[in-house]
């Protein structure tokens, strides 16, 4: 990922247009018109060997004849001229180019990139519509519409989508900070632009139109970083694409590509929408900063029908109608009188077709004071009995009067001309407003979904309920044997050995070669027996009569095995039969049948699945997907996105399932997938779950040589266990040094609480008593692909609890060239060398990642820190912009990046 030289693409001081033309209808002519008419305040130099002038400006014969070096080159030449043009621009010192040329083949595109690389030139395209930055008068595109200036950035692959959106938005008065057409993404891609736009203060929200993603981890890191800073909203084309070849297992058949994208966007904190209207509605809603805290909506309306429509939309979208509290009922009675229908007022709250401005204001005020709703939707239908604009004014005044409460209010004034003044008033006061109740409810649910995604990015997950030490040696042996025998699938017995090695409970399962052996195994196990055929050639045993359940005696088992052999030979005559698996029948009458599993996605690597299991899993289609690695919070979120989730919490006489046990199983499965890239597919179906825990009855695992080694195949870099180490400080005490985890937030707070006020001031450059949850979450929930935090932990001498004694971190720029460091140790640990040890470790790590420079800012009075930096080889530079602050930096060797 890199933002290097992208400022030359979007903030050029000068531009060269190669292929400029006067011929009407050509790309060169349209781009020239747009460049010269957009108000760009720098020189635009047209290059054309045969034209004397373009748009009234004298042309230049070639790039090497330009009077100055252009920051940006815009290329509209034929495909066979592009490489030479890029090389010529590079030699002049140009750092960015837009290639609008279409029809370039793979060989030509690679040659273009090879030509740009020695000059560190960034290339947008080929086959790009171009880039527009209205606030800077830049329209380097062949789009037909000059967009308005705004604070929303749009990035799309398709040129026609950019032109369509620009036309659609301009007619509605919507402006943009940037419009970018990626084209064929030879160089600049979504990840690059997310990093760039996230740091641009002129951008309030980022809109993406995605057809596909080319670099999964790069996109995930950039999207997660951007989503922490501002709303990122995406349309992903191709929801109905079913052309992806399904794998043979349950999990593979369910994990269709579009559902994977849903999981990707959710994990990244990105809001997914369906169409253009929803895209801009969502951008507008999120841009108002409405602070939604839950999904309970109160609806205030003068029209019963509109209230019902809003309710239907809310329930369908999985929102909830708020229940009005007793206090609110009393307040409403005081201002509206007794409920004409008798009893408490319901939600939606209908206040009559003749509702006056005061009635609206009084009812809204009561609802805004009610903590049992998370937002209020105010609806108004046109009526000859009321003044629409006056009611809008009363609603606005009420919202402003309650501004300190920050209680969210959304509005929808139904109608056209009669509602125009009201909508203008709401917009002027930053009160979200929508054309109809369905759009308003959809916007509310956008806020709900966005809040949930932000919580997943920032919430501290609970610690794993139990520590488990996986038996990786057993798993490695099982997989190695299968691969040596050139088998894709493990046997059921082998699969269960793998699960058991990672602490996932499995039923007692034994292998038998003959019916007589099966009877003997049954005699040892005792109780009801499940008998299954053992064959690597049979994917679904029940389809060929290869399963017999409820066998009670060894004799029954032997007879069933003999009959099973006959059935299988008839239905699958070519299948090689290795024997049988004999397992105990789990008698758990109240258990639910679940499925948990994993499949490989071509772009995003392993994807985990959870849902309702059993033989009808493909028919029921109740499942949700997530990307590994997981923690307990992410596992609970995955479970909560299925329909069976409500049942698992218990109802009537049926006890709730041990949900922690299910979540822990998902975590163990996630760790197994992270540790063994040879596992290409896995499903446990059914996984029985009840109040006593979980039990895997059946399992299938497919193995093979991974396309990418180690953790490189994961879209999110997992916890780097290899960095764990033990250290000894001067007084002989030993500590564990390891990468920081999201679960470590309480340790961070404890560390801060045990600092002196002076040490905190020196570290944070200002007095500080405690860290906020948001600040601590940002320190612990890091992206290991671009950040690293190492902590020293050990026992508290008084309580024996594990506490944090020191922490060091670096945060690299998107180019992975420079990283800023920060370090802190407990005040009572000074002089023991802990900070020095941690700094050496983080510098070694930076070298291993190819980072070239580590820097930091230190208060001049912090002599201890400056002394340590001097000892480590940092050089010192005075910060002229901030008196009293010293910048320190160290040049590193820049070794090869390591996983």
Buried (B, 14 or more C-beta within 10 A) or exposed (E): BBBBBBBBBBBBBBBBBBBBBBEEEBBBBBBBBBBBEBEBEBBBBBBBEEBEEBBEBEBBEEBEEBEEBBBBBBBBBEBEBBBBBBBBBBEBEBBBBBBBBBEBEEEBBEBBBEBBEEBEBBBBBBBBBBBBBBBBBBBBBBBEBBBBEBBBBBBBBBBEBBBBBBBBBBEEEBBBBBBBBBBBBBBBBBBBBBBBBBBBEBBBBBBBBBEEBBBBBBBBBBBBBBBBEBBBBBBBBEBEEEEBEEBBBBBBBBBBBBBBBBBBBBBBBBBBBEEBBBBBBBBBBBBBEBEBBBBBBBBBBBBEEBBBBBBEBBEEBEBBBBBBBEEBBEBBBEBBEEEEEEEBBBBBBBBBEEBBBEBBBBBBBBBBBBEBBBBBBBBBBBBEEBEBBBBBBBBBBBBEEBEEEEBBBBBBBBBEEBBEBBBEBBEEBEBBBBBBBBBBBBBBBBBBBBBBBBEBBBBBBBBBEEEBEBBEEBBBBBBEEBBEEEBBBBBBBBBBBBBBBBBBBBBBBBBBEBBBBBBBBBBEBEEBBBBBBBBBEBBEBEEBBBBBEEBEEBEBBBBBBEEBBEBBEEEBEEBEBBBBBBBBBBEBEBBBBBBBBBBBBEBBBBBBBBBBBBBEBEEBEBBBBBBBBBBBBBBBBBBBBBEBBEBBEEEEEBEEBBBBBBBBBBBBBBBBBBBBBBBBBBBBBBBBBBBBBBBBBBBBBBBBEBEEEEBEBBBBBBBBEEBEEEBEBEEEBEBEBBBBBBBBBBBBBBBBEBBEEEBBBBBBBEEBEEBEEEBBBBBBBBBBBBBBBBBBBBEEEEEEEEBBBBBBBBBBBBBBBBBBBBBBBBBEBEEBBBBBBBBBBBBEBBBBBBBBBBBBBBBEEBEBBBEBBEEBEBEEEEEEEEEEBBBBBBEBEBBEEEB
